[in-house]
Amino acid sequence: MNMPTIRQRSLRMTLIATVFAIGLPLGACPASASDTPSTLPQLTQLYELSTPVGGYFYTASAAERDSAIRDHGFGPAGSSAARFISRTVFPGSVALHRLRAADRSVYRLARPDEAAVLRDSGDWVDEGVLGHADADGQFDPSRLPTGERLAAVYQISYAGIWRAANARVMGQYCYQMDPPWHLDGKLPSLWALEAA
């Protein structure tokens, strides 16, 4: 049995004292990037459907999408753009609510403050948070391993129908269609695979 020398014991005691002095638990080492909790968005597809009354419906659930088509007469919205929303909160994110008109099958998306005002009016039913989007469009896409990028999203409306649209659709509906749709403002940015 090899006994540590006095020098080895002294060195070990110095190391233990240093570890306690800097506040690390014994046996620990500074956390690497893989040890830290992820702050990345956990992306899932956001589906857009048309409703039987000409409105637009949004869901991040494939099961809800299928049920809306099968049981309620919803259909594809015509936009083949793949959009994504985060299932989880991340730094710089904001919740995106889905609201339904109290009297018909018309939907719209809103930030939490706008959702509260619409719900309190009695004209809209807040169906909850679809997911989380980038509040200001400044998220660094290089942080995502698959290379998606952020795209601006606009809320547009016409004759009591609302739609969330990227820049291309917003431009087409607001400037090229007759009569034009109204631009209601900007929503939090979503991730996209198509050109904006």
Disulfide bonds with the S-S distance in Angstrom:
none
